Amino acid sequence: MRIPVQYIDGEFDFVDPERLDELIRSRMIIGFRRSDGWVRIPHGPLRGQNGTSAKYSGPERRGREA
């Protein structure tokens, strides 16, 4: 499943989950959409590397086919 993102120039796109981490690290996007709404970078909560985070206790859904 592709993820909606917004680039720093205001353009919107859909990217593969593998590309999302790269775009966040390179600061090429200002936000992306999760199932519960938009996350604004760097203001929103982000998961740790490989989808792990002490603050996130929900199910892992990235990389799975629906």
PDB file with SEQRES, HELIX, SHEET and CRYST1 records, atoms N, CA, C and O in Angstrom:
SEQRES   1 A   66  MET ARG ILE PRO VAL GLN TYR ILE ASP GLY GLU PHE ASP          
SEQRES   2 A   66  PHE VAL ASP PRO GLU ARG LEU ASP GLU LEU ILE ARG SER          
SEQRES   3 A   66  ARG MET ILE ILE GLY PHE ARG ARG SER ASP GLY TRP VAL          
SEQRES   4 A   66  ARG ILE PRO HIS GLY PRO LEU ARG GLY GLN ASN GLY THR          
SEQRES   5 A   66  SER ALA LYS TYR SER GLY PRO GLU ARG ARG GLY ARG GLU          
SEQRES   6 A   66  ALA                                                          
HELIX    1 AA1 PRO A   17  ARG A   25  1                                   9    
HELIX    2 AA2 GLN A   49  GLY A   51  5                                   3    
SHEET    1 AA1 4 PHE A  12  VAL A  15  0                                        
SHEET    2 AA1 4 ILE A   3  TYR A   7 -1                                        
SHEET    3 AA1 4 ILE A  29  ARG A  34 -1                                        
SHEET    4 AA1 4 GLY A  37  ARG A  40 -1                                        
CRYST1    1.000    1.000    1.000  90.00  90.00  90.00 P 1           1          
ATOM      1  N   MET A   1       0.846  -1.169   0.000  1.00  0.00           N  
ATOM      2  CA  MET A   1       0.000   0.000   0.000  1.00  0.00           C  
ATOM      3  C   MET A   1       0.896   1.238   0.000  1.00  0.00           C  
ATOM      4  O   MET A   1       1.853   1.314   0.771  1.00  0.00           O  
ATOM      5  N   ARG A   2       0.593   2.190  -0.848  1.00  0.00           N  
ATOM      6  CA  ARG A   2       1.392   3.415  -0.944  1.00  0.00           C  
ATOM      7  C   ARG A   2       0.896   4.435   0.061  1.00  0.00           C  
ATOM      8  O   ARG A   2      -0.285   4.457   0.407  1.00  0.00           O  
ATOM      9  N   ILE A   3       1.800   5.276   0.526  1.00  0.00           N  
ATOM     10  CA  ILE A   3       1.523   6.233   1.595  1.00  0.00           C  
ATOM     11  C   ILE A   3       1.461   7.645   1.024  1.00  0.00           C  
ATOM     12  O   ILE A   3       2.373   8.060   0.309  1.00  0.00           O  
ATOM     13  N   PRO A   4       0.393   8.391   1.331  1.00  0.00           N  
ATOM     14  CA  PRO A   4       0.327   9.789   0.895  1.00  0.00           C  
ATOM     15  C   PRO A   4       1.354  10.639   1.650  1.00  0.00           C  
ATOM     16  O   PRO A   4       1.471  10.537   2.872  1.00  0.00           O  
ATOM     17  N   VAL A   5       2.094  11.475   0.923  1.00  0.00           N  
ATOM     18  CA  VAL A   5       3.079  12.372   1.526  1.00  0.00           C  
ATOM     19  C   VAL A   5       2.899  13.770   0.955  1.00  0.00           C  
ATOM     20  O   VAL A   5       2.326  13.954  -0.118  1.00  0.00           O  
ATOM     21  N   GLN A   6       3.405  14.758   1.704  1.00  0.00           N  
ATOM     22  CA  GLN A   6       3.447  16.132   1.203  1.00  0.00           C  
ATOM     23  C   GLN A   6       4.900  16.589   1.255  1.00  0.00           C  
ATOM     24  O   GLN A   6       5.539  16.558   2.306  1.00  0.00           O  
ATOM     25  N   TYR A   7       5.408  17.014   0.097  1.00  0.00           N  
ATOM     26  CA  TYR A   7       6.786  17.491   0.000  1.00  0.00           C  
ATOM     27  C   TYR A   7       6.900  18.918   0.526  1.00  0.00           C  
ATOM     28  O   TYR A   7       5.891  19.593   0.728  1.00  0.00           O  
ATOM     29  N   ILE A   8       8.129  19.374   0.747  1.00  0.00           N  
ATOM     30  CA  ILE A   8       8.347  20.711   1.300  1.00  0.00           C  
ATOM     31  C   ILE A   8       7.870  21.818   0.366  1.00  0.00           C  
ATOM     32  O   ILE A   8       7.622  22.938   0.812  1.00  0.00           O  
ATOM     33  N   ASP A   9       7.739  21.515  -0.927  1.00  0.00           N  
ATOM     34  CA  ASP A   9       7.237  22.519  -1.872  1.00  0.00           C  
ATOM     35  C   ASP A   9       5.708  22.546  -1.951  1.00  0.00           C  
ATOM     36  O   ASP A   9       5.138  23.293  -2.747  1.00  0.00           O  
ATOM     37  N   GLY A  10       5.046  21.730  -1.124  1.00  0.00           N  
ATOM     38  CA  GLY A  10       3.593  21.710  -1.084  1.00  0.00           C  
ATOM     39  C   GLY A  10       2.936  20.657  -1.964  1.00  0.00           C  
ATOM     40  O   GLY A  10       1.730  20.433  -1.866  1.00  0.00           O  
ATOM     41  N   GLU A  11       3.715  20.013  -2.819  1.00  0.00           N  
ATOM     42  CA  GLU A  11       3.171  18.977  -3.703  1.00  0.00           C  
ATOM     43  C   GLU A  11       2.846  17.709  -2.912  1.00  0.00           C  
ATOM     44  O   GLU A  11       3.495  17.401  -1.913  1.00  0.00           O  
ATOM     45  N   PHE A  12       1.834  16.986  -3.377  1.00  0.00           N  
ATOM     46  CA  PHE A  12       1.438  15.723  -2.763  1.00  0.00           C  
ATOM     47  C   PHE A  12       1.808  14.570  -3.688  1.00  0.00           C  
ATOM     48  O   PHE A  12       1.882  14.734  -4.906  1.00  0.00           O  
ATOM     49  N   ASP A  13       2.041  13.396  -3.089  1.00  0.00           N  
ATOM     50  CA  ASP A  13       2.415  12.213  -3.853  1.00  0.00           C  
ATOM     51  C   ASP A  13       2.087  10.979  -3.020  1.00  0.00           C  
ATOM     52  O   ASP A  13       1.729  11.094  -1.848  1.00  0.00           O  
ATOM     53  N   PHE A  14       2.209   9.809  -3.622  1.00  0.00           N  
ATOM     54  CA  PHE A  14       2.085   8.534  -2.931  1.00  0.00           C  
ATOM     55  C   PHE A  14       3.415   7.815  -3.082  1.00  0.00           C  
ATOM     56  O   PHE A  14       3.955   7.741  -4.186  1.00  0.00           O  
ATOM     57  N   VAL A  15       3.956   7.280  -1.979  1.00  0.00           N  
ATOM     58  CA  VAL A  15       5.249   6.603  -2.024  1.00  0.00           C  
ATOM     59  C   VAL A  15       5.142   5.224  -1.391  1.00  0.00           C  
ATOM     60  O   VAL A  15       4.242   4.959  -0.594  1.00  0.00           O  
ATOM     61  N   ASP A  16       6.073   4.351  -1.758  1.00  0.00           N  
ATOM     62  CA  ASP A  16       6.148   3.031  -1.145  1.00  0.00           C  
ATOM     63  C   ASP A  16       6.651   3.165   0.288  1.00  0.00           C  
ATOM     64  O   ASP A  16       7.425   4.075   0.585  1.00  0.00           O  
ATOM     65  N   PRO A  17       6.222   2.268   1.183  1.00  0.00           N  
ATOM     66  CA  PRO A  17       6.648   2.351   2.593  1.00  0.00           C  
ATOM     67  C   PRO A  17       8.169   2.365   2.767  1.00  0.00           C  
ATOM     68  O   PRO A  17       8.679   3.020   3.677  1.00  0.00           O  
ATOM     69  N   GLU A  18       8.891   1.653   1.908  1.00  0.00           N  
ATOM     70  CA  GLU A  18      10.351   1.609   2.020  1.00  0.00           C  
ATOM     71  C   GLU A  18      10.974   2.986   1.787  1.00  0.00           C  
ATOM     72  O   GLU A  18      12.025   3.294   2.348  1.00  0.00           O  
ATOM     73  N   ARG A  19      10.340   3.798   0.978  1.00  0.00           N  
ATOM     74  CA  ARG A  19      10.868   5.137   0.638  1.00  0.00           C  
ATOM     75  C   ARG A  19      10.559   6.172   1.714  1.00  0.00           C  
ATOM     76  O   ARG A  19      11.245   7.191   1.798  1.00  0.00           O  
ATOM     77  N   LEU A  20       9.541   5.931   2.538  1.00  0.00           N  
ATOM     78  CA  LEU A  20       9.116   6.914   3.532  1.00  0.00           C  
ATOM     79  C   LEU A  20      10.241   7.276   4.500  1.00  0.00           C  
ATOM     80  O   LEU A  20      10.480   8.459   4.746  1.00  0.00           O  
ATOM     81  N   ASP A  21      10.936   6.281   5.055  1.00  0.00           N  
ATOM     82  CA  ASP A  21      12.028   6.563   5.995  1.00  0.00           C  
ATOM     83  C   ASP A  21      13.102   7.439   5.360  1.00  0.00           C  
ATOM     84  O   ASP A  21      13.621   8.357   5.996  1.00  0.00           O  
ATOM     85  N   GLU A  22      13.429   7.153   4.111  1.00  0.00           N  
ATOM     86  CA  GLU A  22      14.439   7.944   3.395  1.00  0.00           C  
ATOM     87  C   GLU A  22      13.988   9.398   3.241  1.00  0.00           C  
ATOM     88  O   GLU A  22      14.780  10.319   3.438  1.00  0.00           O  
ATOM     89  N   LEU A  23      12.729   9.602   2.893  1.00  0.00           N  
ATOM     90  CA  LEU A  23      12.208  10.963   2.727  1.00  0.00           C  
ATOM     91  C   LEU A  23      12.189  11.724   4.050  1.00  0.00           C  
ATOM     92  O   LEU A  23      12.460  12.924   4.076  1.00  0.00           O  
ATOM     93  N   ILE A  24      11.872  11.040   5.143  1.00  0.00           N  
ATOM     94  CA  ILE A  24      11.878  11.681   6.464  1.00  0.00           C  
ATOM     95  C   ILE A  24      13.300  12.077   6.848  1.00  0.00           C  
ATOM     96  O   ILE A  24      13.536  13.208   7.274  1.00  0.00           O  
ATOM     97  N   ARG A  25      14.250  11.148   6.700  1.00  0.00           N  
ATOM     98  CA  ARG A  25      15.650  11.424   7.058  1.00  0.00           C  
ATOM     99  C   ARG A  25      16.238  12.566   6.240  1.00  0.00           C  
ATOM    100  O   ARG A  25      17.003  13.378   6.761  1.00  0.00           O  
ATOM    101  N   SER A  26      15.884  12.628   4.966  1.00  0.00           N  
ATOM    102  CA  SER A  26      16.446  13.660   4.086  1.00  0.00           C  
ATOM    103  C   SER A  26      15.674  14.974   4.162  1.00  0.00           C  
ATOM    104  O   SER A  26      16.030  15.950   3.501  1.00  0.00           O  
ATOM    105  N   ARG A  27      14.617  14.994   4.970  1.00  0.00           N  
ATOM    106  CA  ARG A  27      13.790  16.190   5.176  1.00  0.00           C  
ATOM    107  C   ARG A  27      13.191  16.717   3.877  1.00  0.00           C  
ATOM    108  O   ARG A  27      13.077  17.926   3.673  1.00  0.00           O  
ATOM    109  N   MET A  28      12.815  15.794   3.012  1.00  0.00           N  
ATOM    110  CA  MET A  28      12.198  16.168   1.738  1.00  0.00           C  
ATOM    111  C   MET A  28      10.684  16.288   1.849  1.00  0.00           C  
ATOM    112  O   MET A  28      10.040  16.836   0.954  1.00  0.00           O  
ATOM    113  N   ILE A  29      10.105  15.780   2.945  1.00  0.00           N  
ATOM    114  CA  ILE A  29       8.658  15.876   3.125  1.00  0.00           C  
ATOM    115  C   ILE A  29       8.347  16.599   4.426  1.00  0.00           C  
ATOM    116  O   ILE A  29       9.144  16.599   5.364  1.00  0.00           O  
ATOM    117  N   ILE A  30       7.161  17.220   4.461  1.00  0.00           N  
ATOM    118  CA  ILE A  30       6.729  17.895   5.687  1.00  0.00           C  
ATOM    119  C   ILE A  30       5.648  17.106   6.401  1.00  0.00           C  
ATOM    120  O   ILE A  30       5.256  17.446   7.517  1.00  0.00           O  
ATOM    121  N   GLY A  31       5.164  16.048   5.755  1.00  0.00           N  
ATOM    122  CA  GLY A  31       4.151  15.236   6.408  1.00  0.00           C  
ATOM    123  C   GLY A  31       3.783  14.006   5.608  1.00  0.00           C  
ATOM    124  O   GLY A  31       4.076  13.905   4.416  1.00  0.00           O  
ATOM    125  N   PHE A  32       3.129  13.062   6.293  1.00  0.00           N  
ATOM    126  CA  PHE A  32       2.607  11.869   5.643  1.00  0.00           C  
ATOM    127  C   PHE A  32       1.352  11.442   6.372  1.00  0.00           C  
ATOM    128  O   PHE A  32       1.127  11.820   7.522  1.00  0.00           O  
ATOM    129  N   ARG A  33       0.534  10.649   5.694  1.00  0.00           N  
ATOM    130  CA  ARG A  33      -0.753  10.259   6.266  1.00  0.00           C  
ATOM    131  C   ARG A  33      -0.704   8.839   6.810  1.00  0.00           C  
ATOM    132  O   ARG A  33      -0.280   7.905   6.128  1.00  0.00           O  
ATOM    133  N   ARG A  34      -1.148   8.699   8.055  1.00  0.00           N  
ATOM    134  CA  ARG A  34      -1.367   7.395   8.677  1.00  0.00           C  
ATOM    135  C   ARG A  34      -2.860   7.130   8.688  1.00  0.00           C  
ATOM    136  O   ARG A  34      -3.653   7.987   8.299  1.00  0.00           O  
ATOM    137  N   SER A  35      -3.239   5.950   9.131  1.00  0.00           N  
ATOM    138  CA  SER A  35      -4.668   5.610   9.171  1.00  0.00           C  
ATOM    139  C   SER A  35      -5.451   6.521  10.103  1.00  0.00           C  
ATOM    140  O   SER A  35      -6.654   6.710   9.923  1.00  0.00           O  
ATOM    141  N   ASP A  36      -4.775   7.090  11.104  1.00  0.00           N  
ATOM    142  CA  ASP A  36      -5.469   7.969  12.059  1.00  0.00           C  
ATOM    143  C   ASP A  36      -5.284   9.453  11.753  1.00  0.00           C  
ATOM    144  O   ASP A  36      -5.680  10.295  12.559  1.00  0.00           O  
ATOM    145  N   GLY A  37      -4.695   9.792  10.610  1.00  0.00           N  
ATOM    146  CA  GLY A  37      -4.565  11.190  10.217  1.00  0.00           C  
ATOM    147  C   GLY A  37      -3.157  11.559   9.776  1.00  0.00           C  
ATOM    148  O   GLY A  37      -2.266  10.712   9.714  1.00  0.00           O  
ATOM    149  N   TRP A  38      -2.972  12.844   9.471  1.00  0.00           N  
ATOM    150  CA  TRP A  38      -1.694  13.352   8.986  1.00  0.00           C  
ATOM    151  C   TRP A  38      -0.711  13.541  10.133  1.00  0.00           C  
ATOM    152  O   TRP A  38      -1.080  13.991  11.218  1.00  0.00           O  
ATOM    153  N   VAL A  39       0.544  13.192   9.877  1.00  0.00           N  
ATOM    154  CA  VAL A  39       1.652  13.436  10.800  1.00  0.00           C  
ATOM    155  C   VAL A  39       2.484  14.536  10.182  1.00  0.00           C  
ATOM    156  O   VAL A  39       2.932  14.413   9.043  1.00  0.00           O  
ATOM    157  N   ARG A  40       2.694  15.605  10.917  1.00  0.00           N  
ATOM    158  CA  ARG A  40       3.528  16.711  10.448  1.00  0.00           C  
ATOM    159  C   ARG A  40       4.923  16.545  11.029  1.00  0.00           C  
ATOM    160  O   ARG A  40       5.093  16.368  12.236  1.00  0.00           O  
ATOM    161  N   ILE A  41       5.906  16.604  10.162  1.00  0.00           N  
ATOM    162  CA  ILE A  41       7.295  16.425  10.575  1.00  0.00           C  
ATOM    163  C   ILE A  41       7.897  17.794  10.803  1.00  0.00           C  
ATOM    164  O   ILE A  41       7.716  18.654   9.942  1.00  0.00           O  
ATOM    165  N   PRO A  42       8.588  18.067  11.874  1.00  0.00           N  
ATOM    166  CA  PRO A  42       8.983  17.164  12.949  1.00  0.00           C  
ATOM    167  C   PRO A  42       8.039  17.199  14.144  1.00  0.00           C  
ATOM    168  O   PRO A  42       8.409  16.735  15.222  1.00  0.00           O  
ATOM    169  N   HIS A  43       6.842  17.732  13.987  1.00  0.00           N  
ATOM    170  CA  HIS A  43       5.958  17.941  15.127  1.00  0.00           C  
ATOM    171  C   HIS A  43       5.205  16.703  15.581  1.00  0.00           C  
ATOM    172  O   HIS A  43       4.902  16.575  16.768  1.00  0.00           O  
ATOM    173  N   GLY A  44       4.898  15.798  14.683  1.00  0.00           N  
ATOM    174  CA  GLY A  44       4.103  14.629  15.044  1.00  0.00           C  
ATOM    175  C   GLY A  44       4.952  13.515  15.620  1.00  0.00           C  
ATOM    176  O   GLY A  44       6.172  13.510  15.458  1.00  0.00           O  
ATOM    177  N   PRO A  45       4.312  12.573  16.292  1.00  0.00           N  
ATOM    178  CA  PRO A  45       5.057  11.433  16.835  1.00  0.00           C  
ATOM    179  C   PRO A  45       5.492  10.508  15.708  1.00  0.00           C  
ATOM    180  O   PRO A  45       4.685  10.143  14.854  1.00  0.00           O  
ATOM    181  N   LEU A  46       6.757  10.132  15.703  1.00  0.00           N  
ATOM    182  CA  LEU A  46       7.295   9.234  14.697  1.00  0.00           C  
ATOM    183  C   LEU A  46       7.732   7.948  15.369  1.00  0.00           C  
ATOM    184  O   LEU A  46       8.187   7.960  16.513  1.00  0.00           O  
ATOM    185  N   ARG A  47       7.595   6.844  14.661  1.00  0.00           N  
ATOM    186  CA  ARG A  47       8.071   5.566  15.182  1.00  0.00           C  
ATOM    187  C   ARG A  47       9.585   5.523  15.062  1.00  0.00           C  
ATOM    188  O   ARG A  47      10.187   6.269  14.290  1.00  0.00           O  
ATOM    189  N   GLY A  48      10.187   4.636  15.842  1.00  0.00           N  
ATOM    190  CA  GLY A  48      11.634   4.457  15.779  1.00  0.00           C  
ATOM    191  C   GLY A  48      12.034   3.676  14.540  1.00  0.00           C  
ATOM    192  O   GLY A  48      11.198   3.379  13.688  1.00  0.00           O  
ATOM    193  N   GLN A  49      13.291   3.350  14.444  1.00  0.00           N  
ATOM    194  CA  GLN A  49      13.789   2.568  13.326  1.00  0.00           C  
ATOM    195  C   GLN A  49      13.089   1.223  13.273  1.00  0.00           C  
ATOM    196  O   GLN A  49      12.796   0.636  14.315  1.00  0.00           O  
ATOM    197  N   ASN A  50      12.821   0.735  12.088  1.00  0.00           N  
ATOM    198  CA  ASN A  50      12.175  -0.555  11.858  1.00  0.00           C  
ATOM    199  C   ASN A  50      10.811  -0.663  12.506  1.00  0.00           C  
ATOM    200  O   ASN A  50      10.378  -1.760  12.860  1.00  0.00           O  
ATOM    201  N   GLY A  51      10.125   0.460  12.668  1.00  0.00           N  
ATOM    202  CA  GLY A  51       8.771   0.427  13.193  1.00  0.00           C  
ATOM    203  C   GLY A  51       8.676   0.234  14.684  1.00  0.00           C  
ATOM    204  O   GLY A  51       7.590  -0.053  15.186  1.00  0.00           O  
ATOM    205  N   THR A  52       9.764   0.378  15.419  1.00  0.00           N  
ATOM    206  CA  THR A  52       9.723   0.165  16.860  1.00  0.00           C  
ATOM    207  C   THR A  52       9.699   1.488  17.593  1.00  0.00           C  
ATOM    208  O   THR A  52      10.341   2.453  17.177  1.00  0.00           O  
ATOM    209  N   SER A  53       8.968   1.529  18.665  1.00  0.00           N  
ATOM    210  CA  SER A  53       8.910   2.709  19.511  1.00  0.00           C  
ATOM    211  C   SER A  53       8.292   2.321  20.834  1.00  0.00           C  
ATOM    212  O   SER A  53       7.311   1.578  20.871  1.00  0.00           O  
ATOM    213  N   ALA A  54       8.851   2.815  21.917  1.00  0.00           N  
ATOM    214  CA  ALA A  54       8.298   2.527  23.232  1.00  0.00           C  
ATOM    215  C   ALA A  54       6.936   3.183  23.401  1.00  0.00           C  
ATOM    216  O   ALA A  54       6.125   2.730  24.208  1.00  0.00           O  
ATOM    217  N   LYS A  55       6.678   4.244  22.647  1.00  0.00           N  
ATOM    218  CA  LYS A  55       5.426   4.974  22.790  1.00  0.00           C  
ATOM    219  C   LYS A  55       4.293   4.384  21.957  1.00  0.00           C  
ATOM    220  O   LYS A  55       3.125   4.663  22.230  1.00  0.00           O  
ATOM    221  N   TYR A  56       4.607   3.581  20.955  1.00  0.00           N  
ATOM    222  CA  TYR A  56       3.569   3.021  20.092  1.00  0.00           C  
ATOM    223  C   TYR A  56       3.282   1.595  20.515  1.00  0.00           C  
ATOM    224  O   TYR A  56       4.177   0.750  20.516  1.00  0.00           O  
ATOM    225  N   SER A  57       2.031   1.323  20.876  1.00  0.00           N  
ATOM    226  CA  SER A  57       1.684  -0.020  21.326  1.00  0.00           C  
ATOM    227  C   SER A  57       0.688  -0.714  20.393  1.00  0.00           C  
ATOM    228  O   SER A  57       0.205  -1.803  20.704  1.00  0.00           O  
ATOM    229  N   GLY A  58       0.380  -0.096  19.261  1.00  0.00           N  
ATOM    230  CA  GLY A  58      -0.578  -0.682  18.323  1.00  0.00           C  
ATOM    231  C   GLY A  58       0.069  -1.726  17.431  1.00  0.00           C  
ATOM    232  O   GLY A  58       1.270  -1.980  17.532  1.00  0.00           O  
ATOM    233  N   PRO A  59      -0.723  -2.328  16.560  1.00  0.00           N  
ATOM    234  CA  PRO A  59      -0.202  -3.374  15.675  1.00  0.00           C  
ATOM    235  C   PRO A  59       0.684  -2.794  14.575  1.00  0.00           C  
ATOM    236  O   PRO A  59       0.465  -1.670  14.123  1.00  0.00           O  
ATOM    237  N   GLU A  60       1.665  -3.551  14.156  1.00  0.00           N  
ATOM    238  CA  GLU A  60       2.521  -3.167  13.040  1.00  0.00           C  
ATOM    239  C   GLU A  60       1.760  -3.448  11.752  1.00  0.00           C  
ATOM    240  O   GLU A  60       1.330  -4.579  11.526  1.00  0.00           O  
ATOM    241  N   ARG A  61       1.587  -2.431  10.897  1.00  0.00           N  
ATOM    242  CA  ARG A  61       0.822  -2.603   9.669  1.00  0.00           C  
ATOM    243  C   ARG A  61       1.641  -2.302   8.425  1.00  0.00           C  
ATOM    244  O   ARG A  61       1.198  -2.599   7.315  1.00  0.00           O  
ATOM    245  N   ARG A  62       2.814  -1.728   8.579  1.00  0.00           N  
ATOM    246  CA  ARG A  62       3.613  -1.385   7.401  1.00  0.00           C  
ATOM    247  C   ARG A  62       4.147  -2.654   6.745  1.00  0.00           C  
ATOM    248  O   ARG A  62       4.533  -3.605   7.425  1.00  0.00           O  
ATOM    249  N   GLY A  63       4.162  -2.652   5.435  1.00  0.00           N  
ATOM    250  CA  GLY A  63       4.738  -3.764   4.701  1.00  0.00           C  
ATOM    251  C   GLY A  63       3.817  -4.957   4.541  1.00  0.00           C  
ATOM    252  O   GLY A  63       4.216  -5.960   3.949  1.00  0.00           O  
ATOM    253  N   ARG A  64       2.608  -4.881   5.047  1.00  0.00           N  
ATOM    254  CA  ARG A  64       1.662  -5.989   4.909  1.00  0.00           C  
ATOM    255  C   ARG A  64       0.671  -5.667   3.808  1.00  0.00           C  
ATOM    256  O   ARG A  64       0.261  -4.520   3.629  1.00  0.00           O  
ATOM    257  N   GLU A  65       0.302  -6.686   3.089  1.00  0.00           N  
ATOM    258  CA  GLU A  65      -0.733  -6.535   2.068  1.00  0.00           C  
ATOM    259  C   GLU A  65      -2.090  -6.606   2.741  1.00  0.00           C  
ATOM    260  O   GLU A  65      -2.308  -7.435   3.625  1.00  0.00           O  
ATOM    261  N   ALA A  66      -2.989  -5.748   2.333  1.00  0.00           N  
ATOM    262  CA  ALA A  66      -4.333  -5.744   2.929  1.00  0.00           C  
ATOM    263  C   ALA A  66      -5.211  -6.796   2.304  1.00  0.00           C  
ATOM    264  O   ALA A  66      -6.374  -6.935   2.683  1.00  0.00           O  
TER     265      ALA A  66                                                      
END                                                                             
